[in-house]
Amino acid sequence: MLGKKYMANLRAFWRKALERHGLQKRMLWLLFAGVFLLHLLPMLLNGRHAYVRIHDNLEGEWAWLMLLVKFGQALDFSPEALVPQLLGGQPRIVLPTGLSANVLLIWLFGGLGGYKASYLLTRLLAFWGMYRLLRVYFLPKKEHDGVRVGVALAFSLVPFYIQFGVALQPFLLHSLLNLLRHKHNWLDWACLLLTPFYSSIVWMGTSAIMVAGLLWLSWSLWKRRLRLRPLLGIGLLATSYALVNLPLLYLYLSKSFISHRKTYDALAMLDINFYGSLSEAVFLFTVSHYHVGTVVALPLLVAAGVALSYKRDQSFTDISRYRTLQMKVLLMLVGIISLIYALYPYLAAPLDNFLPLLSEVRLNRMIIFLPLLFFLVFALALGSLRKKGFSQSSIAVLLACQLVMGFWANDEWLHNVRQLLGAPVKPGYAEFWAEDLFRRMAVHVGRPQHTYRIACLGIHPVVAQYAGFYTLDGLLPLYSLEHKMRFRPIIAKELAKDARLQAYFDEWGNRCYLFSAELGMSDQNYLIGKKQRVVLKDFRFNANAFKQAGGRYIFSSVLIENAERTGLRLSASFEPKTNEDSWWKIYVYEVI
């Protein structure tokens, strides 16, 4: 008993001493800097071998911006402009806008340098925006400074896609609340104007505008007062998104370009199973979604559960009741968004004939707000626990658990640590592009790259595109339906082997790849490295259809055993030389 009293007095003594000299706050921010540096260090130490997330990023979103900068077409907004290297030649306007902060960073620092700069910038913005939002609207008291710093730091660790704009959501919400409460200044208008230059209209823009509209409507009904300035702010946000993405909007309104999305049936790709959908909703409620940022939410949900159930006494202040209500509303929103996403097939399928927009635009992308909602709940829960008498140590343990989960859920951090330890399971940046290897392949072919077309097998086509080759295959969210119909006969026999693969191409088709039923649909089957030595026994390839589309060579990371029977001849194979960075061994097949 005396020992416990002694330790409590000792802790109180040191706490007062630290506060008296202003050291407690300094130590808090020093701890923040240490954790933040630990987050960034593996990527920085790996240099040009740093791992950059590949799925929908280095094979897609980020690579498209790199290609636009490399080809000098980032700011070419002409409807007639073509990018001939992609999928037999596609209009420039099917690719993302060049009016993006990320395009500027790539132009200034290159592909990898730009990515690292954007990665650092988004994490700093995520921290600053969340800390500012909590300080003004959710946890304004000085005693909550540690919680604000910890929660903002945990939010900055979320592995969101840097192009989508999740990091800017706290700034956006703060500005909208300022407008609603008549506390706005020029910074709030600037935030609404500039957000579209650093976020995706597809993933965040449409959802942010709808949510902002609902927030304004709810606020107006609650206050029984119509406030026009917030509506003007939402209009500014929508106008800015429209101007930044004007070529994309033109494409949607154009009748001359027929997109492959005319045959798009996203609902057919979904497994409409009620119990499976409910399981997915539970998963989203606890782990979020990798596209918007994986959040292993167990510590924060535990904190929220304890905060809502634990009652030290019945003497709650009005502010305590208000914070509890906020927490319940936010948790309810997380549940509703999770259910809408998981049950979307049931909601959209009956209306598909009348509102095809529901399956094309995917309004269930409201999940983009899950990380923000999760960490607002976490902040309110920790603030409530502190108010109810929980010690700083217990609050610190919950924060530490969530920070550990943040590192564990961050695939880029984990793969960069593996890279540092010499045990990579995915290619680093330099190994992925393998520029020297593909340069040797171009020399081997010995013809100008624009005079022939290629396709890739077991390797992402964007690797060849970046090396200057003109491909018939590739990944694009929009491309011409004509090209899809011209490409399909090339892989028709492979698609016929696997109904799931056939639906993947026919009903979706954003990945216009050389598919193989033997390889299947896993992402790892486009990352077959030089050490794997995979052999296809029966690759059904239509060489005549390939030649008619202008194809001449197949770049394959797998050996095709029946190549000659399918109309292909092995021309050469390329392995990385000593000290040459390459994840791949490439077999070059020529059409006979």
BAPA-346704 format. One line per field, with one value per residue (C-alpha): residue number from 1; residue in one letter; z, x, y. Coordinates in Angstrom, 1 decimal, padded with zeros to 4 digits, always signed. Example, Ala and Ser with C-alpha at 12.3 -4.5 7.8 and 13.67 -1.06 7.14 Angstrom:
! BAPA-346704
resi <- (1 2)
resn <- (A S)
up <- (+007.8 +007.1)
east <- (+012.3 +013.7)
north <- (-004.5 -001.1)
This chain:
! BAPA-346704
resi <- (1 2 3 4 5 6 7 8 9 10 11 12 13 14 15 16 17 18 19 20 21 22 23 24 25 26 27 28 29 30 31 32 33 34 35 36 37 38 39 40 41 42 43 44 45 46 47 48 49 50 51 52 53 54 55 56 57 58 59 60 61 62 63 64 65 66 67 68 69 70 71 72 73 74 75 76 77 78 79 80 81 82 83 84 85 86 87 88 89 90 91 92 93 94 95 96 97 98 99 100 101 102 103 104 105 106 107 108 109 110 111 112 113 114 115 116 117 118 119 120 121 122 123 124 125 126 127 128 129 130 131 132 133 134 135 136 137 138 139 140 141 142 143 144 145 146 147 148 149 150 151 152 153 154 155 156 157 158 159 160 161 162 163 164 165 166 167 168 169 170 171 172 173 174 175 176 177 178 179 180 181 182 183 184 185 186 187 188 189 190 191 192 193 194 195 196 197 198 199 200 201 202 203 204 205 206 207 208 209 210 211 212 213 214 215 216 217 218 219 220 221 222 223 224 225 226 227 228 229 230 231 232 233 234 235 236 237 238 239 240 241 242 243 244 245 246 247 248 249 250 251 252 253 254 255 256 257 258 259 260 261 262 263 264 265 266 267 268 269 270 271 272 273 274 275 276 277 278 279 280 281 282 283 284 285 286 287 288 289 290 291 292 293 294 295 296 297 298 299 300 301 302 303 304 305 306 307 308 309 310 311 312 313 314 315 316 317 318 319 320 321 322 323 324 325 326 327 328 329 330 331 332 333 334 335 336 337 338 339 340 341 342 343 344 345 346 347 348 349 350 351 352 353 354 355 356 357 358 359 360 361 362 363 364 365 366 367 368 369 370 371 372 373 374 375 376 377 378 379 380 381 382 383 384 385 386 387 388 389 390 391 392 393 394 395 396 397 398 399 400 401 402 403 404 405 406 407 408 409 410 411 412 413 414 415 416 417 418 419 420 421 422 423 424 425 426 427 428 429 430 431 432 433 434 435 436 437 438 439 440 441 442 443 444 445 446 447 448 449 450 451 452 453 454 455 456 457 458 459 460 461 462 463 464 465 466 467 468 469 470 471 472 473 474 475 476 477 478 479 480 481 482 483 484 485 486 487 488 489 490 491 492 493 494 495 496 497 498 499 500 501 502 503 504 505 506 507 508 509 510 511 512 513 514 515 516 517 518 519 520 521 522 523 524 525 526 527 528 529 530 531 532 533 534 535 536 537 538 539 540 541 542 543 544 545 546 547 548 549 550 551 552 553 554 555 556 557 558 559 560 561 562 563 564 565 566 567 568 569 570 571 572 573 574 575 576 577 578 579 580 581 582 583 584 585 586 587 588 589 590 591 592)
resn <- (M L G K K Y M A N L R A F W R K A L E R H G L Q K R M L W L L F A G V F L L H L L P M L L N G R H A Y V R I H D N L E G E W A W L M L L V K F G Q A L D F S P E A L V P Q L L G G Q P R I V L P T G L S A N V L L I W L F G G L G G Y K A S Y L L T R L L A F W G M Y R L L R V Y F L P K K E H D G V R V G V A L A F S L V P F Y I Q F G V A L Q P F L L H S L L N L L R H K H N W L D W A C L L L T P F Y S S I V W M G T S A I M V A G L L W L S W S L W K R R L R L R P L L G I G L L A T S Y A L V N L P L L Y L Y L S K S F I S H R K T Y D A L A M L D I N F Y G S L S E A V F L F T V S H Y H V G T V V A L P L L V A A G V A L S Y K R D Q S F T D I S R Y R T L Q M K V L L M L V G I I S L I Y A L Y P Y L A A P L D N F L P L L S E V R L N R M I I F L P L L F F L V F A L A L G S L R K K G F S Q S S I A V L L A C Q L V M G F W A N D E W L H N V R Q L L G A P V K P G Y A E F W A E D L F R R M A V H V G R P Q H T Y R I A C L G I H P V V A Q Y A G F Y T L D G L L P L Y S L E H K M R F R P I I A K E L A K D A R L Q A Y F D E W G N R C Y L F S A E L G M S D Q N Y L I G K K Q R V V L K D F R F N A N A F K Q A G G R Y I F S S V L I E N A E R T G L R L S A S F E P K T N E D S W W K I Y V Y E V I)
up <- (+000.0 +001.0 -002.2 -004.4 -002.6 -002.9 -006.7 -007.2 -005.3 -007.3 -010.6 -009.5 -008.5 -011.9 -013.8 -012.0 -012.5 -016.2 -016.6 -014.6 -017.1 -020.2 -020.7 -020.9 -024.1 -025.6 -024.8 -026.3 -029.6 -029.5 -029.2 -032.2 -034.3 -033.4 -034.4 -037.6 -038.5 -037.8 -040.3 -043.1 -042.5 -044.2 -047.5 -047.3 -046.4 -049.3 -051.8 -055.4 -054.2 -052.0 -052.2 -053.6 -053.4 -056.8 -056.9 -058.5 -057.8 -059.5 -062.1 -062.4 -060.7 -060.1 -063.3 -065.4 -064.1 -064.7 -068.3 -068.9 -067.7 -069.6 -072.9 -072.4 -072.4 -068.8 -069.9 -073.3 -073.0 -076.6 -077.3 -080.4 -078.5 -078.4 -076.2 -078.8 -076.3 -074.4 -075.5 -079.2 -078.8 -076.6 -076.2 -073.8 -071.9 -070.6 -068.3 -065.1 -065.1 -065.4 -063.1 -060.1 -057.4 -057.9 -061.6 -060.4 -057.9 -060.6 -062.9 -060.2 -058.5 -060.9 -060.4 -057.2 -055.7 -056.5 -054.8 -051.6 -051.5 -051.9 -049.3 -046.8 -047.7 -047.3 -043.9 -042.7 -044.0 -042.4 -039.0 -039.2 -040.4 -037.8 -034.9 -036.0 -036.4 -032.9 -031.3 -032.6 -032.7 -030.8 -028.0 -027.5 -023.8 -023.0 -021.0 -024.3 -026.1 -025.7 -027.1 -030.0 -030.9 -030.6 -032.6 -035.3 -035.5 -035.7 -038.6 -040.4 -040.4 -042.3 -045.6 -047.9 -051.6 -051.8 -055.0 -053.5 -051.0 -047.6 -046.0 -046.8 -045.3 -041.8 -043.5 -045.6 -042.7 -040.6 -043.4 -043.8 -040.1 -040.0 -042.8 -041.0 -037.7 -039.4 -038.2 -041.7 -043.2 -046.5 -045.6 -045.6 -049.1 -050.2 -048.9 -050.8 -054.0 -053.8 -052.6 -056.1 -057.2 -054.7 -054.7 -057.0 -058.3 -058.7 -055.2 -053.2 -055.2 -055.8 -052.3 -050.6 -052.5 -051.5 -047.9 -047.7 -049.1 -046.6 -043.7 -044.8 -045.1 -041.7 -040.1 -041.7 -040.5 -037.0 -036.6 -038.6 -040.5 -044.1 -044.4 -047.9 -047.4 -046.7 -049.9 -051.8 -050.3 -051.6 -055.0 -055.0 -054.2 -057.0 -059.5 -058.7 -059.2 -062.5 -063.9 -062.8 -064.4 -067.3 -070.0 -068.0 -067.8 -071.5 -072.2 -070.2 -072.2 -075.5 -078.0 -080.3 -077.8 -076.9 -073.7 -072.7 -069.8 -072.1 -071.4 -067.8 -065.3 -061.9 -060.3 -062.2 -060.7 -057.2 -055.3 -054.2 -051.1 -048.1 -045.3 -047.2 -047.6 -043.8 -043.1 -045.4 -043.5 -040.2 -041.8 -043.0 -039.5 -038.0 -040.7 -043.2 -046.9 -048.4 -051.2 -048.6 -046.0 -043.9 -040.3 -037.8 -035.5 -032.6 -030.0 -031.0 -030.9 -027.5 -026.3 -027.7 -026.1 -022.7 -022.9 -023.8 -021.2 -018.2 -015.9 -012.9 -011.6 -013.0 -012.8 -016.5 -017.8 -021.0 -022.8 -021.8 -023.1 -026.3 -026.8 -026.1 -028.7 -031.2 -030.6 -031.1 -034.3 -035.8 -034.9 -036.5 -039.7 -039.8 -039.5 -042.2 -044.7 -044.1 -044.7 -047.8 -049.3 -048.5 -049.5 -052.6 -055.0 -053.3 -053.4 -057.0 -058.8 -058.7 -060.0 -062.6 -065.6 -064.5 -062.9 -064.5 -062.9 -059.6 -061.0 -063.2 -060.7 -057.6 -055.1 -052.3 -052.5 -049.4 -047.6 -048.4 -045.2 -042.9 -041.7 -040.8 -038.9 -037.1 -035.7 -034.7 -032.7 -031.2 -030.1 -028.5 -026.7 -025.3 -024.2 -022.5 -020.7 -019.5 -018.2 -016.4 -014.4 -016.5 -016.0 -018.6 -018.6 -019.7 -022.4 -023.6 -023.8 -026.0 -028.2 -028.4 -029.4 -032.2 -033.4 -033.5 -035.5 -037.9 -038.6 -038.9 -041.4 -043.6 -046.4 -047.8 -044.4 -043.9 -047.4 -047.0 -043.7 -045.5 -048.2 -045.6 -044.1 -047.5 -047.7 -050.3 -051.5 -054.0 -056.2 -055.2 -057.4 -059.5 -059.8 -060.9 -063.8 -064.7 -067.2 -068.2 -068.9 -071.1 -072.9 -073.9 -075.1 -077.3 -078.8 -079.5 -081.4 -083.4 -084.8 -083.9 -081.1 -082.8 -085.7 -083.8 -080.9 -078.0 -075.1 -071.7 -069.9 -066.1 -066.0 -065.7 -069.2 -067.6 -067.2 -071.0 -071.6 -069.3 -071.3 -074.5 -076.0 -077.6 -076.0 -076.9 -073.3 -070.2 -067.2 -067.7 -066.1 -069.5 -073.0 -076.3 -076.5 -080.0 -078.6 -076.1 -078.8 -080.9 -078.0 -076.8 -079.6 -078.7 -075.2 -076.0 -075.5 -072.2 -071.0 -072.0 -069.5 -066.5 -066.0 -063.3 -065.5 -068.4 -066.2 -065.0 -068.5 -070.1 -067.3 -066.0 -068.3 -066.9 -067.0 -070.6 -070.1 -071.6 -069.1 -068.5 -066.8 -065.4 -063.7 -062.5 -061.3 -058.3 -058.4 -057.7 -061.2 -062.8 -060.6 -061.5 -060.7 -062.1 -059.3 -059.8 -063.1 -063.9 -067.0 -068.8 -070.2 -072.3 -073.2 -075.8 -077.7 -081.0 -083.0 -086.0 -084.0 -082.3 -085.7 -087.1 -084.1 -085.0 -082.4 -083.1 -079.7 -076.4 -073.3 -070.8 -067.4 -067.7 -070.1 -072.6 -073.2 -076.1 -077.8 -081.3 -081.4 -080.5 -083.2 -081.2 -081.4 -078.6 -079.9 -076.8 -073.0 -070.8 -067.3 -065.2 -065.4 -062.4 -060.5 -062.9 -061.0 -062.3 -060.6 -063.9 -066.3 -069.6 -072.5 -075.8 -078.1 -081.7 -083.7 -086.4)
east <- (+000.0 +002.8 +004.7 +001.8 +001.4 +005.1 +005.0 +002.0 +003.6 +006.8 +004.9 +003.0 +006.4 +008.0 +004.8 +004.8 +008.5 +008.2 +005.2 +007.0 +009.9 +007.7 +009.5 +006.4 +005.1 +008.6 +008.9 +005.5 +006.5 +009.9 +008.1 +005.9 +009.0 +010.6 +007.6 +007.1 +010.7 +010.5 +007.5 +009.5 +013.0 +012.7 +011.6 +014.3 +017.1 +016.2 +016.9 +016.1 +015.3 +012.4 +009.2 +006.3 +002.9 +002.2 -001.4 -003.4 -000.5 +002.8 +000.9 -001.8 -002.6 +001.0 +002.4 -000.1 +001.1 +004.7 +003.9 +002.2 +005.2 +007.6 +005.7 +005.2 +001.4 +000.5 -000.9 -002.2 -006.0 -006.9 -009.7 -007.8 -004.5 -003.5 -001.2 -000.1 +001.9 -001.2 -003.6 -003.1 -003.4 -005.9 -007.1 -005.1 -008.2 -008.8 -005.8 -005.8 -005.7 -002.3 -003.5 -002.3 +000.2 +001.6 +002.4 +004.4 +006.3 +007.1 +008.3 +010.5 +011.9 +011.2 +009.0 +010.5 +011.6 +008.1 +006.4 +008.6 +007.9 +004.2 +004.3 +005.9 +003.7 +000.4 +001.5 +002.4 -000.9 -002.8 -001.2 -001.6 -005.2 -006.3 -004.5 -006.1 -009.6 -009.4 -008.0 -010.8 -013.9 -013.6 -011.0 -010.3 -009.0 -005.3 -005.4 -006.2 -003.0 -001.4 -004.5 -004.6 -001.0 -001.3 -004.5 -003.3 -000.1 -002.0 -004.1 -001.0 +000.2 -002.8 -001.6 -003.9 -003.3 -001.6 -003.5 -007.0 -007.0 -007.8 -005.1 -007.0 -010.3 -009.6 -008.8 -012.0 -014.2 -012.6 -013.3 -016.9 -017.6 -016.0 -018.4 -021.4 -020.4 -019.5 -015.9 -014.4 -011.5 -009.7 -007.8 -011.1 -012.0 -008.4 -008.8 -012.1 -010.5 -007.2 -008.3 -009.2 -005.6 -004.4 -007.2 -009.2 -012.6 -013.5 -012.6 -013.1 -014.6 -018.1 -018.4 -017.0 -019.5 -022.5 -021.4 -020.8 -024.3 -025.8 -023.9 -025.2 -028.8 -028.6 -027.2 -029.8 -032.7 -031.2 -030.6 -033.8 -031.8 -030.7 -027.1 -025.9 -022.2 -021.6 -023.6 -021.3 -018.3 -019.7 -020.3 -016.7 -015.5 -017.7 -016.6 -013.0 -013.3 -015.1 -012.4 -009.5 -011.1 -012.8 -011.3 -012.8 -016.2 -016.0 -015.3 -018.4 -020.5 -019.0 -020.9 -018.0 -016.0 -017.5 -015.9 -015.4 -017.7 -020.7 -020.4 -019.4 -021.4 -019.7 -022.6 -021.9 -018.4 -019.8 -020.7 -024.2 -024.4 -026.3 -024.2 -021.0 -022.0 -022.7 -019.3 -017.7 -019.6 -018.2 -014.7 -015.1 -016.3 -013.1 -010.4 -011.7 -010.7 -007.2 -008.1 -009.0 -006.4 -006.3 -007.2 -006.9 -009.5 -009.5 -007.8 -009.9 -013.2 -012.2 -011.6 -015.0 -016.8 -015.3 -016.0 -019.6 -020.2 -018.1 -019.9 -017.9 -020.8 -024.1 -023.0 -022.3 -021.8 -023.6 -020.3 -019.8 -023.2 -022.5 -019.2 -020.9 -023.6 -020.9 -019.2 -022.4 -023.3 -019.9 -019.9 -023.4 -022.0 -019.2 -021.8 -024.1 -021.2 -019.9 -023.4 -024.0 -020.7 -021.2 -024.9 -024.5 -025.4 -028.8 -029.3 -028.1 -029.2 -033.0 -032.4 -029.7 -032.1 -033.4 -030.2 -027.2 -025.1 -025.4 -023.2 -021.0 -020.0 -020.1 -021.7 -020.6 -017.2 -018.3 -015.9 -013.3 -014.3 -013.9 -010.4 -011.4 -014.5 -012.5 -010.0 -012.6 -014.2 -010.9 -010.1 -013.5 -013.2 -009.8 -011.0 -014.0 -011.9 -009.6 -012.7 -013.9 -010.7 -008.6 -004.9 -002.6 -000.8 -003.9 -004.6 -000.9 -001.2 -004.3 -002.6 +000.6 -001.5 -003.2 +000.2 +001.6 -001.5 -000.8 +002.7 +001.5 -001.2 +001.1 +002.2 +004.7 +006.4 +006.5 +007.8 +010.5 +011.6 +011.8 +013.9 +016.3 +016.6 +017.4 +014.2 +012.0 +008.8 +007.9 +010.1 +011.5 +011.1 +014.3 +013.7 +010.1 +011.0 +014.2 +015.2 +018.6 +017.0 +014.3 +016.8 +018.7 +015.4 +014.8 +018.3 +017.6 +014.4 +016.4 +013.4 +011.9 +009.4 +006.6 +006.7 +005.4 +003.1 +003.8 +001.8 +003.0 +002.4 +003.1 +004.3 +002.4 +002.2 +003.0 +006.6 +007.0 +005.1 +007.5 +010.4 +008.9 +007.2 +003.8 +001.5 -001.9 -002.6 -002.7 -004.7 -006.9 -010.2 -011.4 -010.4 -012.3 -014.8 -013.4 -010.0 -011.6 -013.5 -010.3 -008.3 -010.8 -010.2 -006.5 -007.4 -010.8 -009.7 -008.0 -011.1 -013.3 -011.3 -012.3 -015.7 -014.5 -011.7 -014.1 -016.4 -013.4 -012.6 -016.1 -018.1 -015.3 -012.2 -010.2 -007.3 -007.0 -004.2 -003.0 -004.8 -003.9 -006.2 -003.1 -001.9 -005.4 -006.4 -004.1 -002.1 +001.0 +000.6 +001.7 +004.8 +006.5 +010.1 +013.3 +013.6 +010.2 +010.7 +006.9 +006.0 +002.7 +001.8 -001.2 -001.4 -004.2 -003.2 -004.7 -001.6 -003.6 -005.9 -002.7 -001.1 -004.3 -004.2 -000.6 +001.1 +004.5 +006.1 +005.1 +007.3 +006.7 +008.1 +006.9 +008.1 +005.5 +005.9 +003.6 +004.7 +005.2 +001.9 +000.2 +002.0 +004.9 +008.7 +011.1 +013.4 +015.6 +015.6 +017.0 +018.2 +019.7 +023.4 +025.6 +024.5 +021.6 +018.4 +015.6 +012.9 +012.3 +013.6 +011.9 +011.3 +010.8 +008.4 +007.8 +004.7 +005.5)
north <- (+000.0 +002.4 +001.4 +002.3 +005.7 +006.4 +005.6 +007.8 +010.7 +010.2 +010.3 +013.5 +015.1 +014.4 +015.5 +018.8 +019.3 +018.6 +021.0 +023.7 +023.7 +023.1 +019.8 +017.6 +019.2 +019.1 +015.4 +014.8 +016.4 +014.7 +011.4 +012.3 +013.2 +009.8 +007.8 +009.8 +009.3 +005.6 +005.5 +007.2 +005.8 +002.4 +004.0 +006.7 +004.2 +001.9 +004.7 +003.7 +000.2 +001.4 -000.5 +001.5 +000.0 -001.7 -002.7 +000.1 +002.5 +001.7 -000.4 +002.3 +005.6 +006.8 +005.2 +007.1 +010.4 +009.3 +008.3 +011.6 +013.5 +011.3 +011.6 +015.4 +015.2 +016.1 +019.4 +018.4 +018.9 +018.6 +016.0 +014.8 +014.1 +010.4 +008.4 +005.8 +003.6 +002.5 -000.2 +000.3 +004.1 +005.8 +009.4 +011.5 +012.5 +008.9 +009.5 +011.6 +015.3 +017.0 +019.8 +017.8 +018.5 +015.0 +015.8 +018.8 +016.7 +014.1 +016.8 +018.3 +015.2 +012.3 +009.3 +007.9 +011.3 +012.7 +009.8 +010.1 +013.8 +013.3 +010.5 +012.8 +015.7 +013.8 +012.4 +015.9 +017.2 +014.3 +015.0 +018.8 +018.6 +016.1 +017.9 +021.2 +019.7 +018.0 +021.2 +023.4 +021.2 +017.9 +018.2 +021.9 +021.7 +021.9 +018.7 +016.8 +017.9 +014.4 +012.7 +015.2 +014.5 +010.7 +010.4 +012.8 +010.7 +007.4 +008.9 +010.0 +006.3 +005.1 +003.6 +005.5 +006.0 +009.4 +010.4 +009.9 +012.8 +011.1 +013.2 +016.4 +015.3 +016.8 +020.2 +019.9 +019.1 +021.9 +024.4 +023.3 +023.5 +027.0 +028.1 +026.6 +028.4 +031.7 +031.4 +031.1 +033.1 +033.1 +029.9 +028.0 +029.2 +028.4 +024.8 +024.3 +025.7 +023.8 +020.3 +019.1 +019.7 +017.1 +014.5 +012.2 +013.2 +009.6 +008.4 +011.6 +014.4 +013.1 +011.6 +014.8 +017.0 +014.8 +014.5 +018.3 +018.8 +016.4 +018.1 +021.5 +020.3 +018.6 +021.6 +023.9 +021.7 +021.4 +025.2 +026.0 +028.5 +028.6 +029.6 +030.4 +030.8 +027.0 +026.3 +028.7 +026.9 +023.5 +025.2 +026.4 +022.8 +021.3 +024.0 +023.5 +019.7 +020.2 +022.6 +020.4 +017.4 +019.1 +016.7 +013.7 +015.4 +016.1 +012.5 +011.4 +013.8 +013.0 +010.9 +010.3 +008.2 +004.8 +003.5 -000.1 +000.8 +000.5 -003.2 -002.6 -004.6 -004.2 -006.0 -009.2 -009.2 -009.2 -012.3 -011.5 -013.5 -012.0 -013.6 -013.0 -009.3 -009.1 -010.6 -007.9 -005.2 -006.5 -006.5 -002.9 -001.9 -003.3 -003.0 -000.4 -001.0 -001.1 +001.4 +004.1 +003.0 -000.1 +000.7 -002.2 -000.6 -003.0 -000.7 +002.3 +000.3 -001.1 +002.5 +003.6 +000.6 +001.2 +005.0 +004.4 +001.7 +002.9 +005.3 +006.5 +008.6 +010.0 +013.7 +014.3 +017.8 +019.0 +018.9 +015.2 +014.3 +016.1 +014.3 +011.0 +011.8 +012.7 +009.4 +007.4 +009.3 +008.7 +005.0 +004.8 +006.5 +003.9 +001.1 +002.6 +003.2 -000.3 -001.8 +000.3 -000.8 -004.5 -004.6 -002.4 -005.3 -005.6 -001.9 -001.3 -004.5 -003.8 -000.3 -001.1 -000.9 +002.5 +004.0 +002.4 +005.2 +003.2 +000.4 +002.5 +005.3 +003.1 +005.5 +003.1 +004.8 +006.7 +004.3 +006.9 +008.5 +005.5 +006.4 +009.9 +008.7 +006.0 +008.4 +011.0 +008.2 +007.3 +010.9 +011.3 +008.0 +008.8 +012.3 +010.7 +008.1 +010.9 +012.8 +009.6 +009.3 +006.9 +007.5 +009.0 +005.6 +003.7 +006.3 +006.1 +002.2 +002.5 +005.1 +002.9 -000.2 +001.8 +003.1 -000.4 -001.5 +001.4 +000.1 -003.4 -002.5 -000.3 -002.6 -000.1 +000.2 -003.6 -004.3 -001.6 -003.2 -006.6 -004.9 -003.5 -007.0 -008.5 -010.6 -008.9 -010.6 -007.9 -005.7 -002.4 +000.6 +000.1 -003.7 -003.2 -000.9 -002.8 -000.1 -001.6 -004.9 -003.4 -001.3 -004.4 -005.9 -002.9 -003.3 -007.0 -006.3 -003.7 -001.8 +001.6 +000.9 +002.7 +000.2 -002.8 -003.7 -006.0 -007.6 -008.9 -012.1 -012.5 -008.9 -005.6 -004.0 -000.6 -001.7 -002.1 +001.1 +003.1 +001.6 +003.1 +000.0 +000.3 -002.2 -003.7 -004.5 -002.4 -001.1 +001.9 +003.0 +004.1 +003.0 +002.4 -000.4 -001.0 -002.0 -004.3 -006.1 -006.3 -007.7 -010.3 -012.8 -012.9 -014.4 -015.9 -019.6 -018.8 -017.0 -020.0 -022.1 -020.1 -018.6 -016.2 -015.0 -014.5 -012.4 -010.4 -009.3 -009.2 -007.6 -005.3 -005.2 -002.3 -004.8 -005.6 -008.2 -011.4 -013.7 -017.3 -019.7 -021.6 -018.4 -017.2 -013.8 -013.2 -010.0 -012.0 -013.6 -010.3 -010.1 -013.4 -012.9 -014.3 -016.9 -018.5 -020.3 -020.8 -022.8 -022.7 -026.1 -025.2 -021.5 -020.9 -017.8 -016.6 -015.5 -014.4 -012.1 -010.7 -010.0 -008.4 -006.0 -005.1 -007.3 -008.7 -009.8 -011.2 -010.2 -013.0 -013.7 -017.3 -020.0 -021.1 -024.9 -025.1 -021.8 -023.1 -024.9 -021.6 -019.6 -018.2 -018.6 -018.0 -015.2 -014.6 -014.6 -011.8 -012.1 -009.3 -008.9 -008.4 -005.3 -004.7 -004.0 -006.3 -008.3 -010.1 -012.7 -012.0 -014.4 -012.6 -014.5 -013.5 -014.3 -016.8)
